[in-house]
Amino acid sequence: MTFPPTDFLDLTQTAHSELFVDIANVWEALSKIALYLAKNLRPANHGTLIGTPYVGDNVFIGRGTKIEHGATIKGPAWIGENCEIRSGAYIRENVIAGDNCVLGNSCEFKNSILFNGVQVPHFNYVGDSILGYKTHLGAGVILSNVRLDQKNISISTENGRIDTALRKFGAILGDHAEAGCNAVLNPGSILGRNSLVYPGAQWRGFLPANSIAKIKEVVEVVERR
């Protein structure tokens, strides 16, 4: 079983589709980000700085993008056009964001690719992950990227497990996928297009396209004495 990029991602919705050429599985693009940026990134700021955010030397910012006071873009990073980089955002090494993205308050990003229209607005961690076109993370969603035992991350499927050969790998979210508030996607999680993970869920493995991962919680109401 393979996970081709085009099964999850509309490659016309990124200016960096070269990252997905000649790979069998979508997560293989993660190991190509650093070299791609080293080869292609030309630092420039065509956006607007509001107050005094920190922007490193090895950063490209597209036209119409606004970077609020208190944001940090360490770089290398390539930020597209008409994005919102909100106060408290921490953008670390090797991050690529498309156009019309929101990288929000108290959110941390590293070694990740965000396609156009991605919204990561509040208290999120996005490490070693790929977020497809118009994906959305609710407040507090964590894309965990390292196993507790530090071993290679594998993908759980109905046909068995696939070793990714990666020690750090968070999640793949296909186009229009969403994770509700305070959900945790464990290392190696893959969400198909238009899929949804319920708020507060702990998810691991492959969620097919057009599916919902629900949790059922029993709440008991008793008299207060």
Salt bridges, closest charged atoms under 4 A:
GLU84 OE1 - ARG86 NH2 2.96
GLU93 OE2 - LYS74 NZ 2.97
GLU93 OE1 - ARG92 NE 3.57
GLU108 OE2 - ARG92 NH1 2.76
ASP128 OD2 - LYS110 NZ 2.89
ASP149 OD2 - ARG147 NH2 2.56
ASP175 OD2 - ARG193 NE 3.13
GLU178 OE1 - HIS136 ND1 3.26
GLU223 OE1 - ARG225 NH2 3.72
